Amino acid sequence: QVQLVESGGGLVQPGGSLRLSCAAPGSIFSISVMGWYRQGPGKQRELVAAITGVGTTNYADSVKGRFTISRDNAKNTVYLQMNSLKPEDTAVYYCNARHSILVVTNYWGQGTQVTVSS
């Protein structure tokens, strides 16, 4: 079973910063688009940001200019730097690895809670 291991969530005040990390097995990481999704209370899961193997990025409009996704291909790790956090960023954040070798396949982390509150 493929495991994506997330870390870095927590409680932060509005305007603060957090960095999430997600480590994946190398065999999956190297062929996958890596992404971060989130699911807030009473909401559906939504894409926050994604990054391809060559570094092309995509962001949700709500986080553009505040969040930065990056990947370290040597460490098989993807990061989400979150700045200027707002209460509406409160959610469980999930790491995702997606590839389309033969069929589209998604792998998910266990989720990490991010709470933005004063």
N, C-alpha and C positions, 0 to 999 in steps of 0.2 A: 504494500500500500504506500503510495507516494505521500510524503509528509512535507508540508510547507510550515516552517516554524517562524511565527511572528513574535515580535517584541517591541516595546517602546510606548505602549499606551499608558494612559493615566489621567489624572485630574490636573487641569491647568486653568488659569484665569483668562478671561477675555483679553485678547491682544498678545497672549503668550505664544510659545512655540513648543512643538514636540517633533521628534523624529521617529518614525516607525521603520522597522527592519523586517525583512522576510528572507529566510534562507531556504533554498530548494536543492534537491539532488541535482548534481551537475548534468546528468543525462537528460533531465527535463528542462533545466534552466537554459541550456544552450540552444534548444530548439523552440523556445516559447516566447510569446509576447507576455510580459509580466505586467500585472496591473493591481491596483488597489480599488476595492469597492467599499461601500459603506451602507449600513442600514440603520436609520434613526428610528426612534420610538414611533410605532404606528405607520412607518413608511416602508416602501419597497426598497430592495437593494438597488443601489445605483453605482455606476462607474464614476470613480473619482479621477483616476489618471491611469495611463498605460504607457509602456515603453517597449519598443521592438529591440531586437538583438543588436541593431546598428544605431540605436539611440534616438529613433524617431519617437516623439512624445505626443500625447493627446490628453487634454484636460476637460473636465466638466467646466462649464461657464462659471459656476458658482465658486470655483477655487482658483481660477486663472489669476496669476499675479501674486498669489499667496502660497500655493503649494508647489513643490518641485519634486518630480519623480526622477530617480537615477538608478543605475544598476552597475554593479561591480562584477564583471564577467569572470574575474579571477577568483572571486569569493563566492560566486553563485548566489549573490544577495541583491535584493532590490530594496530601495529606500524610498520613503515619502517624508520629505521635510515640509512641515506644516507651520507656517508663520501667520501672524495676525489672526489667530484663531477666534472664532465667533461662537456664541452659544448654539447656533444652528449647525455647527460642525459636530456637535455631540452625536455619537453613533458608535456602533461596533464596526470596526474596520477589518476587512478581509483581504488577504493576499490571494491573488489568482495567477495561475500559470495556464496559458492556453496555446495549444499547437494544433496544426491541421495535417499532421503526418498520417496519411490514409483517411482518418476521420477527425473531425473536430473534437478535441478532448480538453476538458477543463479540470484543473486541480485547485483545491481550496485549502486555505489555512483555517485554523480553529477560530479566528477572530480575536481582536483585542479592543478593549473598551477605551474610547476617548471621550472624556467629559470636560466640557468647557463651561465653567461656572465660577462666579465670584462668591 
